[in-house]
């Protein structure tokens, strides 16, 4: 009898490590971990080809709980680590886990450069708008006026909008989802995995200890459909519990209209995830003071662009140099053409 060469199908349990998951009860990180483990068996990738890299923060414990290769790196520097991994072994499936503090404060410089270089990395930023691991200081994503241990009279800082920042850094895939919406989160993570390039996904994540309920308006059944705008490529921007509200563009100004009151769905803004300018308007929709006071919060894929990855360009450059006849001595490369002789 011939040996059975079939490969057993992996399950979510196969991607769960033997480590006890240690987050605070009610932390949104549990939900994100569960969805990542749930979708991974659908990917055509071997466990030994997967790498998770994190920085420092509550979210960064994620690497311990995935039964794959991984690295818990240093504060704000995970982007540098994943860049090195992709440059040296482009065959690996690389995921980066970070928080709003880790990404946008000490890691802010690395954040923008990873996006503009477009390494093929899946970048999940858990945004709870607070520093959790260091016990409740305000973060670069905290709203203005936020009272915390480090801002007892209210933060004076204008917060970053991570999706806007990613688009400004020339990100090729920018999306937003929520920890408590399993179906939407899975769909966005699958889209991110399909993308060849840096796929940035901002995930609203509840911190039950230091910023509990920050996103409940967008996750709870009673308010979700009135407050959330779920966008899909090629479809009009419609929201509301009864799908009775829409958004149209008056020039470049988004305007909310009442579909139940006679406005036509044919006049609405049609989402085009290949349009960077409109994606930027969309990402900052709720920040726009010129809009109606009822500003829905957009979720979905805001922008997607097909562009060469850094590692592909790097390989092409190396091959082009190798293809040239002869070789250039190292001292000539280092000195360049601007040399002189001292008599």
C-alpha positions as CSV (number, residue, x, y, z in Angstrom):
1,X,0.0,0.0,0.0
2,X,1.4,3.4,-0.9
3,X,1.9,5.9,1.8
4,X,-0.8,8.6,2.2
5,X,0.7,11.8,0.9
6,X,-2.3,14.0,1.5
7,X,-1.8,17.0,3.8
8,X,-4.3,17.5,6.6
9,X,-6.2,20.8,6.4
10,X,-5.1,23.2,9.1
11,X,-7.6,24.6,11.6
12,X,-7.6,27.7,13.9
13,X,-6.3,25.5,16.7
14,X,-3.2,24.8,14.6
15,X,-2.3,28.5,14.8
16,X,-2.8,28.7,18.6
17,X,0.4,28.4,20.6
18,X,0.7,26.6,23.9
19,X,1.1,30.0,25.8
20,X,-1.6,31.2,28.2
21,X,-3.2,34.3,26.7
22,X,-2.6,37.1,29.2
23,X,-4.6,40.2,28.4
24,X,-7.1,42.0,30.7
25,X,-10.6,40.5,30.7
26,X,-12.7,42.1,28.0
27,X,-9.7,43.4,26.0
28,X,-10.4,43.7,22.3
29,X,-7.1,41.9,21.6
30,X,-8.8,38.6,22.3
31,X,-11.2,39.2,19.5
32,X,-8.5,40.2,17.0
33,X,-6.4,37.2,17.9
34,X,-9.4,34.9,17.4
35,X,-10.2,36.3,13.9
36,X,-6.6,36.0,12.7
37,X,-6.3,32.4,13.9
38,X,-9.7,31.7,12.3
39,X,-8.8,33.0,8.8
40,X,-5.3,31.6,8.5
41,X,-6.3,28.1,7.6
42,X,-7.9,29.6,4.4
43,X,-4.5,31.0,3.2
44,X,-2.4,28.8,1.0
45,X,0.7,29.2,3.2
46,X,2.7,26.8,5.3
47,X,3.0,27.6,9.0
48,X,6.8,27.6,8.8
49,X,6.6,30.4,6.2
50,X,4.7,32.7,8.5
51,X,6.3,35.4,10.7
52,X,4.6,37.7,13.2
53,X,6.6,40.6,14.4
54,X,5.6,43.1,17.1
55,X,6.9,46.1,18.9
56,X,6.1,47.0,22.5
57,X,2.7,47.3,24.1
58,X,-0.3,45.2,25.1
59,X,-0.9,44.3,21.4
60,X,2.7,43.1,21.0
61,X,2.1,40.0,23.1
62,X,0.3,38.8,20.0
63,X,3.4,37.0,18.7
64,X,3.5,34.6,21.7
65,X,0.0,33.4,20.9
66,X,0.4,32.5,17.2
67,X,2.0,29.1,16.6
68,X,4.2,30.5,13.9
69,X,7.6,32.0,13.8
70,X,7.7,35.4,15.5
71,X,9.7,38.1,17.1
72,X,8.8,40.5,20.0
73,X,11.0,43.3,18.9
74,X,11.6,46.8,20.5
75,X,9.5,49.8,21.0
76,X,8.5,51.5,17.7
77,X,11.0,49.4,15.7
78,X,8.9,46.5,14.4
79,X,8.7,48.2,11.0
80,X,12.5,48.1,10.6
81,X,12.5,44.4,11.6
82,X,9.9,43.4,9.1
83,X,11.6,45.4,6.4
84,X,14.8,43.4,7.0
85,X,12.9,40.1,7.0
86,X,11.2,40.8,3.7
87,X,14.4,42.1,2.1
88,X,16.4,39.0,3.0
89,X,13.6,36.3,2.4
90,X,10.8,37.6,0.2
91,X,9.1,34.2,0.3
92,X,7.9,34.6,3.9
93,X,4.4,35.7,4.8
94,X,5.2,38.6,7.2
95,X,2.7,40.2,9.6
96,X,3.4,43.2,11.9
97,X,1.4,43.9,15.1
98,X,1.5,47.3,16.7
99,X,-0.5,49.7,18.8
100,X,-1.3,53.4,18.3
101,X,1.4,54.4,20.7
102,X,4.0,52.0,19.4
103,X,3.2,53.0,15.8
104,X,2.6,56.7,15.9
105,X,4.8,58.0,18.7
106,X,8.3,56.4,19.0
107,X,7.6,54.4,15.8
108,X,6.2,57.3,13.8
109,X,9.2,57.7,11.5
110,X,9.4,54.0,10.8
111,X,5.6,53.9,10.2
112,X,5.7,56.4,7.3
113,X,8.8,54.9,5.7
114,X,7.5,51.4,5.7
115,X,4.4,52.6,3.9
116,X,6.2,54.6,1.3
117,X,8.7,51.8,0.5
118,X,5.8,49.3,0.2
119,X,7.4,46.1,1.5
120,X,5.0,43.2,1.2
121,X,3.9,43.2,4.9
122,X,0.5,43.0,6.6
123,X,0.5,45.8,9.2
124,X,-2.2,45.5,11.9
125,X,-2.4,48.6,14.1
126,X,-4.6,48.1,17.2
127,X,-5.9,51.5,18.0
128,X,-7.4,52.0,21.5
129,X,-6.5,55.7,21.7
130,X,-4.5,55.2,24.9
131,X,-1.3,53.8,26.3
132,X,-2.4,50.6,28.0
133,X,0.8,48.8,29.0
134,X,2.2,51.8,30.7
135,X,-1.0,52.4,32.5
136,X,-3.2,55.0,30.8
137,X,-1.3,57.9,29.4
138,X,-2.7,59.7,26.4
139,X,-1.4,58.5,23.0
140,X,-1.0,60.3,19.6
141,X,-4.4,59.0,18.7
142,X,-6.2,60.2,21.8
143,X,-8.8,62.9,21.2
144,X,-8.1,66.5,22.0
145,X,-9.2,67.3,25.6
146,X,-8.6,63.7,26.8
147,X,-8.1,63.5,30.6
148,X,-5.4,60.9,31.4
149,X,-2.7,60.4,34.0
150,X,-0.3,62.4,31.8
151,X,-2.9,65.0,30.8
152,X,-4.9,65.6,34.0
153,X,-6.4,68.8,32.6
154,X,-7.0,67.5,29.1
155,X,-4.7,66.8,26.1
156,X,-3.8,69.9,24.0
157,X,-2.6,67.8,21.1
158,X,-4.4,67.4,17.8
159,X,-4.6,63.6,17.4
160,X,-3.4,61.7,14.4
161,X,-5.9,60.0,12.1
162,X,-3.9,56.8,11.3
163,X,-5.7,56.1,8.0
164,X,-5.1,59.7,6.8
165,X,-1.5,59.4,7.9
166,X,-1.1,56.1,6.0
167,X,-2.5,57.7,2.8
168,X,-0.2,60.7,3.2
169,X,2.7,58.3,3.4
170,X,1.7,56.8,0.1
171,X,0.4,53.6,1.5
172,X,-0.9,51.2,-1.2
173,X,-3.6,49.5,1.0
174,X,-5.4,51.4,3.8
175,X,-8.4,50.0,5.7
176,X,-10.2,50.3,9.0
177,X,-12.2,47.7,10.9
178,X,-13.4,46.9,14.5
179,X,-12.6,44.3,17.1
180,X,-16.2,43.5,17.8
181,X,-17.3,43.0,14.2
182,X,-16.0,39.5,13.5
183,X,-17.5,39.2,10.0
184,X,-16.2,42.6,8.8
185,X,-12.8,42.1,10.4
186,X,-12.3,38.8,8.7
187,X,-13.2,40.2,5.3
188,X,-10.8,43.1,5.7
189,X,-7.9,40.9,6.9
190,X,-8.5,38.6,4.0
191,X,-8.3,41.5,1.6
192,X,-5.1,42.7,3.3
193,X,-3.5,39.3,2.9
194,X,-4.4,39.3,-0.8
195,X,-2.6,42.6,-1.4
196,X,1.0,42.6,-2.6
197,X,2.5,45.5,-0.7
198,X,2.2,47.1,2.7
199,X,-1.4,46.4,3.7
200,X,-2.2,48.8,6.6
201,X,-5.3,47.9,8.7
202,X,-6.4,50.1,11.6
203,X,-8.4,48.1,14.1
204,X,-10.5,49.9,16.7
205,X,-9.8,47.9,19.8
206,X,-11.4,48.4,23.2
207,X,-9.2,48.8,26.3
208,X,-11.5,47.9,29.2
209,X,-9.2,49.3,31.9
210,X,-7.9,52.7,30.7
211,X,-10.3,53.7,27.8
212,X,-13.4,51.5,28.1
213,X,-16.1,52.2,25.7
214,X,-14.2,54.5,23.4
215,X,-15.7,52.8,20.3
216,X,-18.9,51.4,21.7
217,X,-20.9,53.9,19.6
218,X,-19.6,52.0,16.5
219,X,-19.9,48.4,17.9
220,X,-23.1,48.3,19.9
221,X,-26.3,47.1,18.2
222,X,-28.3,50.1,19.3
223,X,-26.1,52.7,17.6
224,X,-23.9,50.9,15.2
225,X,-25.8,51.3,11.9
226,X,-26.5,55.0,12.6
227,X,-22.9,55.8,13.4
228,X,-21.0,53.6,11.0
229,X,-20.5,53.9,7.3
230,X,-19.4,50.6,5.7
231,X,-17.8,51.3,2.3
232,X,-17.5,48.8,-0.6
233,X,-15.9,49.4,-3.9
234,X,-18.3,50.5,-6.6
235,X,-21.2,51.0,-4.2
236,X,-22.9,54.3,-3.0
237,X,-22.2,55.6,0.5
238,X,-25.3,54.6,2.4
239,X,-25.8,54.3,6.1
240,X,-28.4,54.4,8.8
241,X,-30.5,51.8,10.6
242,X,-32.9,51.7,7.7
243,X,-30.3,52.6,5.0
244,X,-32.1,56.0,4.8
245,X,-29.0,58.3,4.8
246,X,-26.4,58.8,2.2
247,X,-23.4,61.0,1.3
248,X,-22.9,62.9,-1.9
249,X,-20.2,65.2,-3.0
250,X,-20.8,68.9,-3.5
251,X,-17.5,69.5,-5.4
252,X,-15.0,68.1,-2.9
253,X,-17.3,68.7,0.1
254,X,-19.1,65.6,1.5
255,X,-22.8,66.3,2.3
256,X,-25.2,64.0,4.2
257,X,-28.6,63.6,2.5
258,X,-31.9,62.1,3.6
259,X,-32.9,59.2,1.2
260,X,-36.2,58.8,3.0
261,X,-36.9,62.5,2.4
262,X,-36.6,62.3,-1.4
263,X,-32.8,62.4,-2.1
264,X,-31.9,60.0,-4.8
265,X,-29.4,57.1,-4.3
266,X,-28.2,57.8,-7.9
267,X,-26.7,61.2,-6.8
268,X,-24.6,59.6,-4.0
269,X,-20.8,59.3,-3.8
270,X,-19.8,56.0,-5.3
271,X,-16.8,54.5,-3.5
272,X,-13.7,54.0,-5.6
273,X,-10.9,52.4,-3.7
274,X,-8.4,53.3,-6.4
275,X,-8.9,57.1,-6.0
276,X,-6.4,58.3,-3.4
277,X,-7.9,61.9,-3.2
278,X,-11.4,60.6,-2.4
279,X,-9.9,58.0,-0.1
280,X,-8.3,60.8,1.9
281,X,-11.6,62.6,2.1
282,X,-13.3,59.4,3.3
283,X,-10.7,58.5,5.9
284,X,-11.1,61.9,7.5
285,X,-14.8,62.2,7.0
286,X,-15.6,62.4,10.7
287,X,-12.9,65.0,11.2
288,X,-14.5,67.4,8.8
289,X,-16.0,70.4,10.7
290,X,-17.8,71.6,7.6
291,X,-20.0,68.5,7.6
292,X,-23.4,67.9,9.3
293,X,-22.9,67.4,13.0
294,X,-23.8,63.7,12.5
295,X,-20.6,62.5,11.0
296,X,-20.6,58.7,10.4
297,X,-17.3,56.8,11.0
298,X,-16.1,55.0,7.8
299,X,-15.0,51.4,7.8
300,X,-13.7,49.2,5.0
301,X,-11.0,49.4,2.4
302,X,-10.4,53.1,1.7
303,X,-7.6,52.7,-0.9
304,X,-5.8,50.0,-2.9
305,X,-3.0,50.5,-5.4
306,X,-0.9,48.1,-7.3
307,X,2.7,49.2,-7.1
308,X,6.0,47.4,-7.2
309,X,7.2,46.3,-3.8
310,X,10.5,47.4,-2.4
311,X,11.9,43.8,-2.3
312,X,11.0,43.2,-5.9
313,X,12.8,46.4,-7.0
314,X,15.7,45.4,-4.8
315,X,16.0,42.0,-6.5
316,X,15.7,43.5,-9.9
317,X,18.4,46.0,-9.1
318,X,20.7,43.2,-7.9
319,X,20.1,41.1,-10.9
320,X,20.7,44.1,-13.2
321,X,24.1,44.7,-11.6
322,X,25.0,41.0,-11.8
323,X,24.1,41.0,-15.5
324,X,26.7,43.7,-16.3
325,X,29.9,42.4,-17.8
326,X,32.9,42.5,-15.4
327,X,32.7,43.9,-11.9
328,X,33.5,47.2,-10.2
329,X,36.1,47.1,-7.4
330,X,34.6,47.9,-4.0
331,X,36.9,50.9,-3.4
332,X,35.6,52.4,-6.7
333,X,32.0,51.9,-5.6
334,X,32.7,53.5,-2.2
335,X,34.7,56.5,-3.6
336,X,32.4,57.2,-6.5
337,X,33.3,59.6,-9.3
338,X,34.2,62.5,-7.1
339,X,37.9,61.8,-6.3
340,X,41.1,63.8,-6.5
341,X,44.8,63.2,-6.2
342,X,46.9,65.1,-3.7
343,X,50.3,66.0,-5.2
